[in-house]
Amino acid sequence: MKKLISLAIILLSLFSSCKKDENEPVIVDKEVTAAMARDSLYFLMKQWYYWYNLMPSVVKENYADPYELLEAMRYKELDRWSFVADYNEFISEMQGDFVGHGIRIGIDDSKKARIAMIYSKSPLYASGVRRGWIVKTVNGSDIAQIIISGNSTEYNNVMGPSTQGITNNFVFIKPDGTETAISSTKTSFTVNTVLVADTLHLAGDKVAGHLVFESFIQPSSEELATAFAYFKSCNVTDLILDLRYNSGGYLYVAQELASYIAGNDLASSKSTFAILTYNDKNQRWNESYPFKTMNSPLGLSRVVVITSRMTASASEAVMNGLKPYMNVVAVGDTTLGKPMGMNGWEVGEKYFFWPITFKMVNKNNEGEYFDGIPPQKTAPDDITHDFSSRNEECLKEAIRYLETGSFSSKGFSVFYRHPQYSEKPAWMQNGLAIIR
């Protein structure tokens, strides 16, 4: 596997082993200008963009920077994901560096704002705040009404920038109905991508692992190793994999997660997890990702996955990659629908370009799920309960399936998709399947 990010390319020889085209610019100076980066992106898109032949015709000089140019060149009929990131922000995010309160806030069916997710190193977590707590006000403002209105500018004004030292005053309503006021200061910490790793005792003396996994980033490998070592020691025979807030990340971490679930027999036989196919200019880079040998594999015959519209890209690749080898059952909502992946190019340690460069399919050549992967049982993201509560709607249905082989009712159940706000940048929530 080519380690494309770790090559630290100062654009745009594109790949160190590729033959350079005479017209490809090579930026050596780290003090890159916006125009230089724009021009580099233009040539990159012509060569590497998966839909290069469907891009609109543009005059690059009409755009001030690579952000504007990418938006103009993107094949909008299918591509909702290609992005340009600030170099330092991208590196920090993928290393798990975070500045903020470490929370996601959503709206429940009664139009109350609640904590939908919280990192364990969040300053609010240390104060006892958990998923399901009602957020009554922030700095005196009714945060629920702001979220319902969709006014992201007002929301950001109330919460303030992602800057260490910013203090916000929260009023929460706890599960017992009592109010508590907490003053929280945004801090810098490393996120935990494994939000929950516990076991559930099921009927018939069976034990299921329960993994709530939030993103595929650099620290995730070690966290997954710890989680699956624990599952192995508990002799789990089933797994509920909660990917409802997982919008993707590094493909090698997805490969590791799928390998833990599938077991080492597939690795020994060099079975295929995913096949990556590039555009017709770059067929020599087509690649097959096999299952890997892991230290604590489970070797399951089925897995229940909790999904939402935020489940995307690398998460969907795990589901699709396991499908030829086991029964993959989804509970929740239809996934985002991103069967594509990205390679990254650094530009003068100022920009990071991430255009769509390849499509992903499984061993059986199945992919193309642009409309998302539908669940076998629809269920709402029940933010009134914590992830491990057996009263949480998605978990309750997943447990029922493992115990009985069926759900409470077949097919589609009507529910409303309520808005949620996260402190992460938009590109982190829009579907990532990227090659390191």
N, C-alpha and C positions, 0 to 999 in steps of 0.2 A: 504494500500500500504506500503510495507516495505521500510523504508528510509535507503537504503543500504550505501550511502556515509556518511550520518550523524552518522552512528554507529561508525565511526572512528576506524575501525578494524586495529590492528597492527598484520598483517597476521600471521597465516592463519587458524584461526578457521572458516574462510569463512563466516558464518553467526552466530551471537551470540546464536541463538536458535537452530542451527543444531547440531546433534550428530556428534562429531568429530571422524574421522577415526584415528586409532593409528599411521598411517604412515604420517599424515598431519603435516608438521612442523609449529610451532608457533614461530614467531619472536617477542621478547619482547624488545630487545635492539634497540633503535632508530638509533644507529650507524651500520646500516645494510651494509654488504659488497655486492659487485656485485654477488658473488657466492651464498650467502644466498638468495638474491632476485631471482636469476636464478632458484634455487632449489624450491623456493616457487611457482614460475610461473609454473614450470613443473607439480607439484601436482595439482595446480589450473586448468590447462588446461585439465588434465585427468578427473577431476570431473565436471567442469562447462562449458567447451567449447561446443558450440552447435554441432559442427561437430567432437566431440572427437574421434569417431570411424572411421573417415576418415583422421585423422592426419598422417603425415609421422612418421615412427619410428625413434627416435633420441636417442643419448646418451647425456644426458644433460651436462656432464662434458666436452664435446667437444666445448662448447660455453662459452664465457667469461662472459657474462652478460645477463640480461633478454631481452634486445633489440635483440641480436643475436638469442637467443633461440626462441623467439616468431616468428621471421621471418622463422626459420627452421620448427616450428611446425604448422604454419598456413596452413589451407586447401585452397590452392591458387586458386583452380578452382572457388570458390565462394567468399572467404573472402578477400576483399580488404581493410578491415577497422580496424581489431583488432590492438591495439597499446599499447605501453608502454610510459608513459609521465613522465617527471620530475614532482615531487610532487608539488613544489612551483609554477612552471609555469602553471600547470593545474588549481590549485586553483585560481591563479590570473586571468587567462583567463576566467574562468567560473563566476568570480565575476565582470567581465567587466573591469578589470585593463588592461591598454594598455600603451605601450611606443612606440612612433614613430611619423610619420607625420599624420597618420590616413587616409590613402588614398589607393585606388585600382586603378591601371593604366592598361588600355587595348589598343588594336589596333583597329582602325576603318577600313572601306572598302578601304580608300585611303592610308592605311598604316601609318597613323599618330597615335602617342601615345596621349591618352586623359585620363583625370580623369574619371573613371567609377563610383567611389563612394568616398564619403568623410564624415567623422563623424563631427557632429556639434561642437565638442570641439577640433577639429584638429587646430593646430596653423595656417595651411593654410586656413582653413575655415574662421578664424577671419580676414585674409587678403583678403577675397572676393572670393577665389577659389571655384568653383562649378563643379559638374559633367558636362562633355562636353568640358571643357577647354582643349586646346591642350598643351601637355607637349613637348616643343621644345627640351630643353636640361636639363640635371641635372649635375651640376659641369662640364659643357662644353661638356659632352658626349651626343651623339644622342641616347636617351633612347629607341626610337622606334626601331632602328636597333638591339639593344641588345635584346629587347623582342622578335622581329620577329625571331632572330637567335636561341632563346631558351636557351641562355647561362645564366643560373641562377647564376653561379659563378660570372660572370662579372657584372650582375645586382646587386648582393649583394655587390660586391666590390665598385660599384659606389654609392649605397645608404647608405652603411655602416651598422653596427650592430644596433640592436634594443636597443640602449643605450641612456638614457637621456643625453642631452647636445650635441649630434652629429648634426652638422649644414650642410645643403646641399643648394646649390644655384640653383634655378629653373629659367628657362625662359619659360613663358607661352604665348600662343596666346589666347586672350579673344574672346568671341563670336562676338565682333564688329570688329575683325581683328587686333587689336592693340596688341603689345607685352608689356609684363611687367615682370620685373625681381624681384624675391622674394627670400630672404634668410630666410630659415625656420630651426628652431632648434627642434629636436625631444624632446617631452615632455611626461610626464606621466599624463594620464587622464582616466576617466571612459567613455567607449563608450556608445553611444545611439543606441540601437538595433531597435527602431522605427525611421527610417530615414525620413519618411513622414507620416503624418496623416492629410489629408485634405479632402475636399468634392468637388465633381464635379456636376455641374448642367447640367442635361441631357434634351433631348427633352421630351415634355409632362410634364414639371415642376417637373420631378423626381430629387431626390438628391441621389447620390451614394457616399459612403465612399471610400476613396483611402488610403490604408495602404501599405507602403513599409517597410518590416520587415526583419531584417538582421540575427538574431540568437536567439536561445532559451536559454538564460542564466539567471543568478540570477536576474539582474535588470529588466529583460523583463516583469515580472508580473506587476510591478507598471506602467511601460510605457504603457502596453496594457490596463490597467485599465483606465488610463488617455485618451488614444486614443478612446476607446469604449464609455466612458462617453461623449466625444465630439460628436461622431457619433450619439449617442442616443439623445443628445440635439438638433441635426440638423435634426432629423427624417429621417435618411437615409433609403432607401428601397432596396438598392443594395450595393454590396461591390466588389471592385477590390482589390484583395490581391496579392501584388507583393512579391514573394518569390524567385526571380531570383538569389539572392546572399546568400540565407539562406541554409546552409549545415546542419542545425539541432542543437541539444543540448538536454536540459532536456525534458523528455517526459511529465512531469507534466505541463510545460509551453505550450506544444502542446495541451494537454488536455484542458487547460484554453482557448487558442485561438479558438479551435473548439467549445467550449461551448459558448463563446461570439457570434459566428456566428450562431450556431444552435438554441440557445434560451433555456429558462428554462423549457419548456414543456418536452423536452427530459431528462433533469436532474430530473424532478419530476417523470417521469416514469422509472427512473434508466436505461435508454437506454444505450447501449454499444457503446463506442467510439473506443476502441481497445482491442484486446485479445492477451495476451502475453503467448507464449508456450515455455517451456524449453526442454532440452534434456530428454531422458528417465530415467536418474538418478535423475532428479530434478522436476518431475511432480507435486510435492506438492507445488511448487512455481508458478505454472501457475496462471495467474491473469487476471481479466477483469477490464479494466478502464472504468468507466461510465462517461457520461457527468456530468459536475458540475454546480451548481447554481451560477450564476454570477450577479453582481450588475447592469450591463448595457448590457443585452443581446439584440441582434438584431432579432433573430428568423426568419432568411431568408429562402427563398425557393430555392435560387440559389446563387452561388458565382463564380466570374471569377478570376482565379489564373494565374499570370504571372510567367512563369517557365523558367529554363535554365538547362544546364548540371551541374550547381552548386547547384540546388535545390535537397535536399537530406534528407533522414532519417526522422527526426521529421517533416520536411516540408511535405514529402510524406505521413507520417502517418496522418497528418491533412487532406490532400486531400482524402486519402483512407477512413479515418474514417467518413468523412462527406458524402461520396458517397451514402450510403444506404438511406440517409434522404433528400437529395436535389440534384439539378442539379449542378455538379461541372464541370466547363468548363475551360480548360487550353489553354493559349495563350503563344507562345514562342518556346521553344525547349524541347525535351524529357528530363525528369529528370534523375538524376544519377542512380537510381535503387538500393535502399538499404532497403529491407523489414525486416531488422534485427535490433536487439538492443543489448545493452551492460549493464552489471553491472560492478561496479568499486571496486577495492581493493587497499587500501593504504598499503605501505610497508615501515615501519620505517620513515615516513615523508620524504622519498627520492624518491620513485617511486610511480606511480599510474598505475595499470594494468587495461586495458579495453578490454577484449576479447569479441567476439560475444557470447552471452549466450542465447538469445531467438529470436523467430520470431514473427512478428506482423501481424495480420489480422484484418479485420473489422467485423462488426456484421454478415455479410453474408459469413464469412470465406474467403474473398477475400484478396489476398496478392501476394506473390511470384513474384513481379515485378522487377526481377533482371535486366531486360533490360531497366528499366525506365518506367515512365508513359508518354505516348506520348500526345502531345497537340492536341486539335481539330483544331487549326490553328497555323501553324508554322510562326514565325516572329523572326527577329534578335534582339539581345540586342543592341539597338540603342544608343550607348554612345555619339553620336553627340548632343543629347538632354538631358536635365535634366529629372528626373523622372516624374515631374508634367506637362511637356510640352505635349500638345495634338498632337504635331507632332512626338513624340516618337513612334516608330513603334508598340511596344507591347501595350502601353496604347491606341493608336489610334484604334487598332483592338478590344481591350476590351470594349472601349466606343461604338464602332459601334455595337458590339454584344448586349450590354445592351439596346441600342436604337432601334435596328431593328430585333434582334433575329438571325442575320446572320453575316458572316464575308465578307471582301472585295472579297475574292475568296475562294473556298472550298479546303480542303485538304492541301497538302504539297507544300511549297514554298522553292526553293533552296536558301540557303545562306551559307556563310562560317563562321565557328566558329573560331573567332580570339582569340589569347592568351591574358591572363590577369595575372597580378602579384599583390599579396596582401602581406601585412606585417604580416599577421597572420601565426602561425605555421601550418605545413601541416595537422596535425591531426584535426585541427579546420575546415578545408576546405574539408575533405574527408568523411563527412557524420556521424552525431552523433544522436543517439536516446538512451539516457542513463537514468538510474534510479538514482535519487538522494538519 
